[in-house]
Amino acid sequence: MRELFFELFKKECVQTGKSLIYWIYVLCLLLFFLTQMGNPGFDSQIKPVKGEESTYGTVISKDKKVIMERTLGLLGQYLYEDEWSTYPVGFVKYVYPSTEEKERMWNILSDCTGLSREELQEKIKEGTDQEEGYMTFPVWEFSLEPSDTLTYTAFQEKMERVCRILGPGSDFEKDTYEQGYSVPATYEEAMEAYHDFLYKDRITGGYARLFGDYMGIALGILPVFLAVTREMRDRRARMEELIYTRTAPSGKILMSRWLAMVFMMILPVFLTSFYTLFQCASYGRNLDVSVDYLAFLPVVFGWLLPEILMVSSLGMFFAELTGSPLAILIQGVWWFADVFAGSGANLAGGNFGLHLILRYNTTGERELFTEHLFQMGVNRVFYTVLALVFLIFASLIYNEKRKGRWDFRGKIRSYRKSKSEV
């Protein structure tokens, strides 16, 4: 008699709950959360006081003059340090221009600023600490003044020439630099940002994004351990032959197992979000501001759930394919590369691309996040679909094993069992 899907799901949930690896997963998740968001730091969201400019923070400026100054400054720093990186599909790619190509970019920078190469080098050098050997200013603060004759159209044409040299995904693409640059905020801008935090994000919106940012780091690696150990547990217990004789279809068995793991893994994430939600609610009551009690739901199920789906399905696929913990190594490399690629200037830039781990490490910049919401949606749908593809292939391999055409170590058999042997 065929086992009902819900019965399989309940059994798998119980099995997952009995697993030591699962409780290690929960413990690591909670420790990471408490160390990163245990104290939300509401002190950083105080009402601006007129005359105290140092407390106003920064805002994103899309003024054309600012864009030209900062973009030219960035090109100057790249040339001075001779270290080049692009992000063609959301992942870092290091570029090594030839001497001739760098000379052409120096000429482009000279044309844009009206300064000679020597004058440019001296100007950039002024911001360099000679003793320590590093730039004393953040990348986003350095700027080079464009010449009086440089129009914005001419500037764009010059940057297109730089892009042709560096390839796709550079900081000099129109879609990148027109996102704007951080500049010191005025009192009016600081008050507007504070108003958005209180009445548009309703406090919880900003901290929900921060929750997604931090929890996404942990969920980019932890689920693979549970997925791999679950797939290999039956082999260690010598239960393969018994399981393979079940009358339930292979797809139903794998799907129930996968969904049970996903449910058990998203559950502590969902419950943990209440901790920050209640802190935000308490802070809102003190300010007599109504908070959005549903703000964490789209983050948990729209931002973080697809990540769990992807990492767990990848773990199941490679565990079935190889019969080994290879998936942990693969996911570890991917996790490290993705976290590294999403750090630095990308922490709150909204450049989601094809990153598995989405970074938006700020409670502010609501409008910038909203502008990139569609890109985030495409990203999450892509990984949800890709997770299903991995699951389908895992089911196909699992089905072949049950038919005796794939042995328990992942190798294809060169024969089929005859009826007499069965």
One Martini backbone bead per residue (centre of mass of N, CA, C, O) as a GRO file, in nm:
protein
  422
    1MET     BB    1   0.096   0.037   0.023
    2ARG     BB    2   0.077   0.358  -0.020
    3GLU     BB    3   0.230   0.629   0.096
    4LEU     BB    4   0.159   0.907   0.222
    5PHE     BB    5   0.294   1.211   0.204
    6PHE     BB    6   0.232   1.315   0.493
    7GLU     BB    7   0.359   1.075   0.638
    8LEU     BB    8   0.642   1.115   0.530
    9PHE     BB    9   0.679   1.400   0.636
   10LYS     BB   10   0.649   1.336   0.939
   11LYS     BB   11   0.881   1.133   0.956
   12GLU     BB   12   1.104   1.331   0.862
   13CYS     BB   13   1.070   1.535   1.088
   14VAL     BB   14   1.141   1.341   1.316
   15GLN     BB   15   1.421   1.261   1.211
   16THR     BB   16   1.537   1.547   1.216
   17GLY     BB   17   1.479   1.603   1.525
   18LYS     BB   18   1.688   1.354   1.608
   19SER     BB   19   1.921   1.511   1.501
   20LEU     BB   20   2.224   1.638   1.586
   21ILE     BB   21   2.278   1.825   1.342
   22TYR     BB   22   2.028   1.997   1.378
   23TRP     BB   23   2.106   2.117   1.663
   24ILE     BB   24   2.362   2.243   1.558
   25TYR     BB   25   2.228   2.426   1.359
   26VAL     BB   26   2.060   2.585   1.565
   27LEU     BB   27   2.295   2.681   1.741
   28CYS     BB   28   2.456   2.833   1.521
   29LEU     BB   29   2.227   3.026   1.445
   30LEU     BB   30   2.193   3.159   1.726
   31LEU     BB   31   2.481   3.256   1.767
   32PHE     BB   32   2.494   3.435   1.519
   33PHE     BB   33   2.257   3.616   1.589
   34LEU     BB   34   2.351   3.720   1.873
   35THR     BB   35   2.628   3.843   1.770
   36GLN     BB   36   2.481   4.037   1.546
   37MET     BB   37   2.151   4.089   1.680
   38GLY     BB   38   2.105   4.108   1.990
   39ASN     BB   39   2.174   4.424   1.939
   40PRO     BB   40   2.028   4.654   1.732
   41GLY     BB   41   2.098   4.963   1.777
   42PHE     BB   42   1.904   5.233   1.825
   43ASP     BB   43   2.113   5.468   1.864
   44SER     BB   44   2.156   5.511   1.542
   45GLN     BB   45   1.828   5.625   1.545
   46ILE     BB   46   1.845   5.925   1.591
   47LYS     BB   47   1.755   6.237   1.614
   48PRO     BB   48   1.838   6.503   1.459
   49VAL     BB   49   2.065   6.777   1.522
   50LYS     BB   50   2.107   7.089   1.487
   51GLY     BB   51   2.464   7.133   1.412
   52GLU     BB   52   2.528   6.802   1.403
   53GLU     BB   53   2.686   6.680   1.136
   54SER     BB   54   2.822   6.404   1.241
   55THR     BB   55   2.510   6.266   1.271
   56TYR     BB   56   2.383   6.244   0.967
   57GLY     BB   57   2.549   6.100   0.769
   58THR     BB   58   2.433   5.944   0.469
   59VAL     BB   59   2.374   5.976   0.113
   60ILE     BB   60   2.239   5.935  -0.202
   61SER     BB   61   2.389   6.060  -0.495
   62LYS     BB   62   2.275   6.174  -0.846
   63ASP     BB   63   2.463   6.379  -0.917
   64LYS     BB   64   2.654   6.441  -1.190
   65LYS     BB   65   2.904   6.563  -1.052
   66VAL     BB   66   2.944   6.342  -0.843
   67ILE     BB   67   2.970   6.108  -1.039
   68MET     BB   68   3.220   6.209  -1.185
   69GLU     BB   69   3.411   6.243  -0.943
   70ARG     BB   70   3.396   5.949  -0.831
   71THR     BB   71   3.463   5.789  -1.087
   72LEU     BB   72   3.738   5.921  -1.139
   73GLY     BB   73   3.855   5.846  -0.862
   74LEU     BB   74   3.834   5.539  -0.905
   75LEU     BB   75   4.013   5.524  -1.155
   76GLY     BB   76   4.262   5.643  -1.017
   77GLN     BB   77   4.298   5.421  -0.804
   78TYR     BB   78   4.327   5.182  -0.991
   79LEU     BB   79   4.580   5.292  -1.137
   80TYR     BB   80   4.762   5.334  -0.886
   81GLU     BB   81   4.726   5.026  -0.771
   82ASP     BB   82   4.676   4.803  -0.988
   83GLU     BB   83   4.361   4.706  -0.917
   84TRP     BB   84   4.127   4.471  -1.063
   85SER     BB   85   3.758   4.457  -1.066
   86THR     BB   86   3.476   4.251  -1.141
   87TYR     BB   87   3.096   4.181  -1.201
   88PRO     BB   88   2.946   4.005  -1.437
   89VAL     BB   89   2.754   3.786  -1.227
   90GLY     BB   90   2.821   3.882  -0.911
   91PHE     BB   91   3.120   3.796  -0.941
   92VAL     BB   92   3.440   3.799  -0.897
   93LYS     BB   93   3.683   3.956  -1.128
   94TYR     BB   94   4.006   3.957  -1.225
   95VAL     BB   95   4.197   4.214  -1.382
   96TYR     BB   96   4.469   4.243  -1.652
   97PRO     BB   97   4.592   4.493  -1.784
   98SER     BB   98   4.774   4.624  -2.006
   99THR     BB   99   4.996   4.866  -2.064
  100GLU     BB  100   4.834   4.990  -2.296
  101GLU     BB  101   4.557   5.003  -2.147
  102LYS     BB  102   4.654   5.184  -1.913
  103GLU     BB  103   4.737   5.420  -2.091
  104ARG     BB  104   4.455   5.476  -2.202
  105MET     BB  105   4.329   5.540  -1.918
  106TRP     BB  106   4.509   5.777  -1.851
  107ASN     BB  107   4.413   5.946  -2.093
  108ILE     BB  108   4.118   5.957  -2.013
  109LEU     BB  109   4.164   6.098  -1.739
  110SER     BB  110   4.302   6.348  -1.857
  111ASP     BB  111   4.064   6.440  -2.037
  112CYS     BB  112   3.858   6.473  -1.792
  113THR     BB  113   4.057   6.673  -1.602
  114GLY     BB  114   4.320   6.825  -1.739
  115LEU     BB  115   4.548   6.632  -1.646
  116SER     BB  116   4.828   6.499  -1.596
  117ARG     BB  117   4.974   6.218  -1.499
  118GLU     BB  118   5.153   6.347  -1.283
  119GLU     BB  119   4.928   6.511  -1.143
  120LEU     BB  120   4.752   6.271  -1.071
  121GLN     BB  121   4.955   6.112  -0.899
  122GLU     BB  122   4.993   6.339  -0.690
  123LYS     BB  123   4.698   6.362  -0.600
  124ILE     BB  124   4.667   6.066  -0.505
  125LYS     BB  125   4.915   6.061  -0.311
  126GLU     BB  126   4.799   6.257  -0.093
  127GLY     BB  127   4.605   5.997   0.007
  128THR     BB  128   4.875   5.855   0.103
  129ASP     BB  129   5.026   5.632   0.322
  130GLN     BB  130   5.360   5.579   0.329
  131GLU     BB  131   5.404   5.396   0.581
  132GLU     BB  132   5.153   5.189   0.529
  133GLY     BB  133   5.034   5.172   0.223
  134TYR     BB  134   4.744   5.331   0.229
  135MET     BB  135   4.443   5.452   0.204
  136THR     BB  136   4.295   5.719   0.398
  137PHE     BB  137   4.047   5.675   0.218
  138PRO     BB  138   3.767   5.598   0.112
  139VAL     BB  139   3.657   5.519  -0.188
  140TRP     BB  140   3.389   5.705  -0.180
  141GLU     BB  141   3.560   5.987  -0.118
  142PHE     BB  142   3.714   5.994  -0.370
  143SER     BB  143   3.809   6.264  -0.597
  144LEU     BB  144   3.780   6.411  -0.932
  145GLU     BB  145   3.798   6.687  -1.114
  146PRO     BB  146   3.644   6.798  -1.371
  147SER     BB  147   3.644   6.954  -1.641
  148ASP     BB  148   3.480   7.229  -1.773
  149THR     BB  149   3.436   7.074  -2.067
  150LEU     BB  150   3.291   6.833  -1.936
  151THR     BB  151   3.046   6.638  -2.021
  152TYR     BB  152   2.826   6.390  -1.953
  153THR     BB  153   2.836   6.258  -2.231
  154ALA     BB  154   3.146   6.241  -2.250
  155PHE     BB  155   3.183   6.076  -1.995
  156GLN     BB  156   3.027   5.825  -2.090
  157GLU     BB  157   3.210   5.764  -2.333
  158LYS     BB  158   3.468   5.718  -2.166
  159MET     BB  159   3.352   5.481  -1.992
  160GLU     BB  160   3.302   5.289  -2.229
  161ARG     BB  161   3.603   5.254  -2.292
  162VAL     BB  162   3.674   5.123  -2.025
  163CYS     BB  163   3.476   4.881  -2.050
  164ARG     BB  164   3.615   4.757  -2.304
  165ILE     BB  165   3.872   4.685  -2.141
  166LEU     BB  166   3.745   4.531  -1.874
  167GLY     BB  167   3.457   4.463  -1.913
  168PRO     BB  168   3.211   4.326  -1.758
  169GLY     BB  169   3.121   4.460  -1.433
  170SER     BB  170   3.205   4.741  -1.385
  171ASP     BB  171   3.221   5.066  -1.227
  172PHE     BB  172   3.181   5.206  -1.543
  173GLU     BB  173   2.896   5.155  -1.566
  174LYS     BB  174   2.605   5.311  -1.595
  175ASP     BB  175   2.432   5.134  -1.392
  176THR     BB  176   2.635   5.189  -1.159
  177TYR     BB  177   2.699   5.503  -1.131
  178GLU     BB  178   2.378   5.584  -1.137
  179GLN     BB  179   2.327   5.499  -0.832
  180GLY     BB  180   2.546   5.643  -0.687
  181TYR     BB  181   2.673   5.831  -0.396
  182SER     BB  182   2.814   5.890  -0.104
  183VAL     BB  183   2.708   6.160   0.111
  184PRO     BB  184   2.678   6.404   0.309
  185ALA     BB  185   2.431   6.498   0.511
  186THR     BB  186   2.180   6.688   0.574
  187TYR     BB  187   1.944   6.780   0.785
  188GLU     BB  188   1.706   6.726   0.595
  189GLU     BB  189   1.801   6.440   0.508
  190ALA     BB  190   1.814   6.318   0.791
  191MET     BB  191   1.512   6.362   0.854
  192GLU     BB  192   1.402   6.192   0.620
  193ALA     BB  193   1.535   5.925   0.705
  194TYR     BB  194   1.399   5.916   0.984
  195HIS     BB  195   1.111   5.918   0.876
  196ASP     BB  196   1.133   5.654   0.711
  197PHE     BB  197   1.204   5.471   0.950
  198LEU     BB  198   0.929   5.527   1.106
  199TYR     BB  199   0.688   5.552   0.854
  200LYS     BB  200   0.780   5.342   0.624
  201ASP     BB  201   0.935   5.111   0.782
  202ARG     BB  202   0.846   5.097   1.082
  203ILE     BB  203   1.141   4.990   1.177
  204THR     BB  204   1.119   4.682   1.084
  205GLY     BB  205   1.220   4.705   0.790
  206GLY     BB  206   1.524   4.757   0.848
  207TYR     BB  207   1.565   4.500   1.042
  208ALA     BB  208   1.481   4.289   0.836
  209ARG     BB  209   1.714   4.335   0.641
  210LEU     BB  210   1.936   4.276   0.847
  211PHE     BB  211   1.844   3.989   0.904
  212GLY     BB  212   1.884   3.883   0.615
  213ASP     BB  213   2.184   3.939   0.596
  214TYR     BB  214   2.290   3.764   0.837
  215MET     BB  215   2.133   3.492   0.794
  216GLY     BB  216   2.241   3.441   0.504
  217ILE     BB  217   2.524   3.358   0.581
  218ALA     BB  218   2.452   3.098   0.741
  219LEU     BB  219   2.253   2.973   0.510
  220GLY     BB  220   2.497   2.927   0.296
  221ILE     BB  221   2.600   2.646   0.476
  222LEU     BB  222   2.439   2.477   0.696
  223PRO     BB  223   2.230   2.295   0.527
  224VAL     BB  224   2.437   2.093   0.397
  225PHE     BB  225   2.488   1.914   0.644
  226LEU     BB  226   2.202   1.800   0.675
  227ALA     BB  227   2.162   1.687   0.388
  228VAL     BB  228   2.404   1.491   0.382
  229THR     BB  229   2.350   1.327   0.644
  230ARG     BB  230   2.070   1.226   0.557
  231GLU     BB  231   2.165   1.065   0.301
  232MET     BB  232   2.394   0.891   0.475
  233ARG     BB  233   2.247   0.746   0.711
  234ASP     BB  234   2.138   0.485   0.578
  235ARG     BB  235   2.414   0.371   0.504
  236ARG     BB  236   2.528   0.349   0.792
  237ALA     BB  237   2.261   0.164   0.874
  238ARG     BB  238   2.189  -0.034   0.640
  239MET     BB  239   1.896   0.080   0.474
  240GLU     BB  240   1.874   0.070   0.163
  241GLU     BB  241   1.720  -0.192   0.087
  242LEU     BB  242   1.461  -0.121   0.244
  243ILE     BB  243   1.399   0.153   0.108
  244TYR     BB  244   1.397   0.048  -0.196
  245THR     BB  245   1.118  -0.131  -0.134
  246ARG     BB  246   0.937   0.084  -0.153
  247THR     BB  247   0.629   0.191  -0.302
  248ALA     BB  248   0.709   0.462  -0.317
  249PRO     BB  249   0.798   0.705  -0.495
  250SER     BB  250   1.089   0.866  -0.538
  251GLY     BB  251   0.984   1.158  -0.550
  252LYS     BB  252   0.822   1.144  -0.284
  253ILE     BB  253   1.053   1.080  -0.093
  254LEU     BB  254   1.241   1.322  -0.162
  255MET     BB  255   1.034   1.548  -0.119
  256SER     BB  256   0.965   1.489   0.178
  257ARG     BB  257   1.254   1.518   0.282
  258TRP     BB  258   1.308   1.805   0.185
  259LEU     BB  259   1.063   1.954   0.314
  260ALA     BB  260   1.129   1.873   0.603
  261MET     BB  261   1.402   2.013   0.621
  262VAL     BB  262   1.307   2.294   0.546
  263PHE     BB  263   1.104   2.328   0.774
  264MET     BB  264   1.313   2.281   1.009
  265MET     BB  265   1.504   2.523   0.915
  266ILE     BB  266   1.293   2.768   0.907
  267LEU     BB  267   1.176   2.771   1.192
  268PRO     BB  268   1.412   2.913   1.359
  269VAL     BB  269   1.409   3.165   1.183
  270PHE     BB  270   1.121   3.256   1.241
  271LEU     BB  271   1.144   3.264   1.556
  272THR     BB  272   1.386   3.463   1.571
  273SER     BB  273   1.241   3.717   1.452
  274PHE     BB  274   1.077   3.786   1.714
  275TYR     BB  275   1.298   3.914   1.878
  276THR     BB  276   1.331   4.169   1.699
  277LEU     BB  277   1.035   4.251   1.682
  278PHE     BB  278   0.994   4.311   1.988
  279GLN     BB  279   1.212   4.528   2.005
  280CYS     BB  280   1.080   4.718   1.798
  281ALA     BB  281   0.809   4.749   1.945
  282SER     BB  282   0.925   4.877   2.200
  283TYR     BB  283   1.053   5.120   2.059
  284GLY     BB  284   0.788   5.227   1.933
  285ARG     BB  285   0.636   5.284   2.195
  286ASN     BB  286   0.834   5.505   2.300
  287LEU     BB  287   0.761   5.681   2.018
  288ASP     BB  288   0.469   5.636   1.914
  289VAL     BB  289   0.506   5.389   1.698
  290SER     BB  290   0.396   5.202   1.437
  291VAL     BB  291   0.450   4.880   1.354
  292ASP     BB  292   0.552   4.614   1.138
  293TYR     BB  293   0.458   4.280   1.199
  294LEU     BB  294   0.521   4.169   0.879
  295ALA     BB  295   0.821   4.233   0.784
  296PHE     BB  296   0.961   3.933   0.819
  297LEU     BB  297   0.815   3.745   0.620
  298PRO     BB  298   0.949   3.817   0.339
  299VAL     BB  299   1.235   3.754   0.440
  300VAL     BB  300   1.205   3.458   0.523
  301PHE     BB  301   1.033   3.355   0.248
  302GLY     BB  302   1.184   3.537   0.014
  303TRP     BB  303   1.498   3.543   0.101
  304LEU     BB  304   1.579   3.268   0.273
  305LEU     BB  305   1.435   3.014   0.162
  306PRO     BB  306   1.579   2.983  -0.119
  307GLU     BB  307   1.852   2.923   0.012
  308ILE     BB  308   1.775   2.659   0.146
  309LEU     BB  309   1.683   2.514  -0.107
  310MET     BB  310   1.954   2.521  -0.256
  311VAL     BB  311   2.153   2.395  -0.049
  312SER     BB  312   1.995   2.129   0.005
  313SER     BB  313   1.971   2.023  -0.291
  314LEU     BB  314   2.271   2.011  -0.344
  315GLY     BB  315   2.335   1.809  -0.119
  316MET     BB  316   2.153   1.578  -0.223
  317PHE     BB  317   2.270   1.540  -0.503
  318PHE     BB  318   2.574   1.478  -0.426
  319ALA     BB  319   2.509   1.246  -0.235
  320GLU     BB  320   2.378   1.065  -0.454
  321LEU     BB  321   2.605   1.075  -0.670
  322THR     BB  322   2.870   1.002  -0.462
  323GLY     BB  323   2.842   0.909  -0.156
  324SER     BB  324   2.939   1.196  -0.036
  325PRO     BB  325   3.070   1.509   0.115
  326LEU     BB  326   3.121   1.702  -0.137
  327ALA     BB  327   2.908   1.931  -0.096
  328ILE     BB  328   3.057   2.081   0.130
  329LEU     BB  329   3.290   2.180  -0.042
  330ILE     BB  330   3.131   2.325  -0.263
  331GLN     BB  331   2.971   2.516  -0.072
  332GLY     BB  332   3.217   2.642   0.067
  333VAL     BB  333   3.330   2.782  -0.182
  334TRP     BB  334   3.078   2.941  -0.256
  335TRP     BB  335   3.046   3.092   0.010
  336PHE     BB  336   3.316   3.239   0.015
  337ALA     BB  337   3.289   3.385  -0.260
  338ASP     BB  338   3.016   3.533  -0.198
  339VAL     BB  339   3.095   3.689   0.055
  340PHE     BB  340   3.333   3.835  -0.073
  341ALA     BB  341   3.173   3.968  -0.314
  342GLY     BB  342   2.955   4.111  -0.098
  343SER     BB  343   3.152   4.300   0.003
  344GLY     BB  344   3.195   4.612   0.090
  345ALA     BB  345   3.037   4.810  -0.140
  346ASN     BB  346   2.793   4.576  -0.149
  347LEU     BB  347   2.636   4.584   0.130
  348ALA     BB  348   2.440   4.857   0.016
  349GLY     BB  349   2.388   4.849  -0.320
  350GLY     BB  350   2.186   4.624  -0.457
  351ASN     BB  351   2.384   4.406  -0.605
  352PHE     BB  352   2.261   4.097  -0.656
  353GLY     BB  353   2.230   3.934  -0.900
  354LEU     BB  354   2.373   3.592  -0.846
  355HIS     BB  355   2.353   3.587  -0.555
  356LEU     BB  356   2.291   3.386  -0.287
  357ILE     BB  357   2.407   3.603  -0.091
  358LEU     BB  358   2.235   3.866   0.039
  359ARG     BB  359   2.330   4.210   0.067
  360TYR     BB  360   2.202   4.452   0.340
  361ASN     BB  361   2.388   4.649   0.567
  362THR     BB  362   2.107   4.820   0.650
  363THR     BB  363   1.840   5.035   0.782
  364GLY     BB  364   1.856   5.197   0.535
  365GLU     BB  365   1.805   5.272   0.214
  366ARG     BB  366   1.510   5.219   0.105
  367GLU     BB  367   1.501   5.317  -0.193
  368LEU     BB  368   1.729   5.141  -0.301
  369PHE     BB  369   1.597   4.872  -0.233
  370THR     BB  370   1.338   4.915  -0.401
  371GLU     BB  371   1.483   4.937  -0.680
  372HIS     BB  372   1.597   4.616  -0.628
  373LEU     BB  373   1.350   4.421  -0.590
  374PHE     BB  374   1.324   4.283  -0.865
  375GLN     BB  375   1.607   4.159  -0.870
  376MET     BB  376   1.557   3.986  -0.621
  377GLY     BB  377   1.319   3.823  -0.731
  378VAL     BB  378   1.472   3.690  -0.963
  379ASN     BB  379   1.686   3.555  -0.789
  380ARG     BB  380   1.492   3.376  -0.613
  381VAL     BB  381   1.358   3.226  -0.847
  382PHE     BB  382   1.608   3.100  -0.968
  383TYR     BB  383   1.687   2.930  -0.707
  384THR     BB  384   1.426   2.772  -0.688
  385VAL     BB  385   1.445   2.634  -0.963
  386LEU     BB  386   1.728   2.511  -0.923
  387ALA     BB  387   1.648   2.336  -0.683
  388LEU     BB  388   1.445   2.161  -0.841
  389VAL     BB  389   1.649   2.047  -1.038
  390PHE     BB  390   1.825   1.900  -0.830
  391LEU     BB  391   1.594   1.723  -0.722
  392ILE     BB  392   1.530   1.573  -0.983
  393PHE     BB  393   1.812   1.444  -1.016
  394ALA     BB  394   1.810   1.300  -0.744
  395SER     BB  395   1.560   1.124  -0.810
  396LEU     BB  396   1.680   0.975  -1.054
  397ILE     BB  397   1.911   0.842  -0.900
  398TYR     BB  398   1.737   0.705  -0.685
  399ASN     BB  399   1.576   0.533  -0.888
  400GLU     BB  400   1.819   0.375  -1.000
  401LYS     BB  401   1.894   0.238  -0.736
  402ARG     BB  402   1.622   0.084  -0.697
  403LYS     BB  403   1.683  -0.077  -0.985
  404GLY     BB  404   2.009  -0.150  -0.987
  405ARG     BB  405   2.178   0.088  -1.173
  406TRP     BB  406   2.294   0.194  -0.886
  407ASP     BB  407   2.504   0.203  -0.660
  408PHE     BB  408   2.601   0.288  -0.320
  409ARG     BB  409   2.860   0.473  -0.466
  410GLY     BB  410   2.764   0.603  -0.758
  411LYS     BB  411   2.780   0.367  -0.966
  412ILE     BB  412   2.737   0.237  -1.265
  413ARG     BB  413   2.596  -0.027  -1.382
  414SER     BB  414   2.662  -0.296  -1.624
  415TYR     BB  415   2.389  -0.418  -1.508
  416ARG     BB  416   2.109  -0.626  -1.470
  417LYS     BB  417   1.877  -0.774  -1.301
  418SER     BB  418   1.735  -1.054  -1.293
  419LYS     BB  419   1.455  -1.221  -1.209
  420SER     BB  420   1.600  -1.461  -1.068
  421GLU     BB  421   1.769  -1.281  -0.878
  422VAL     BB  422   1.509  -1.155  -0.744
   0.00000   0.00000   0.00000
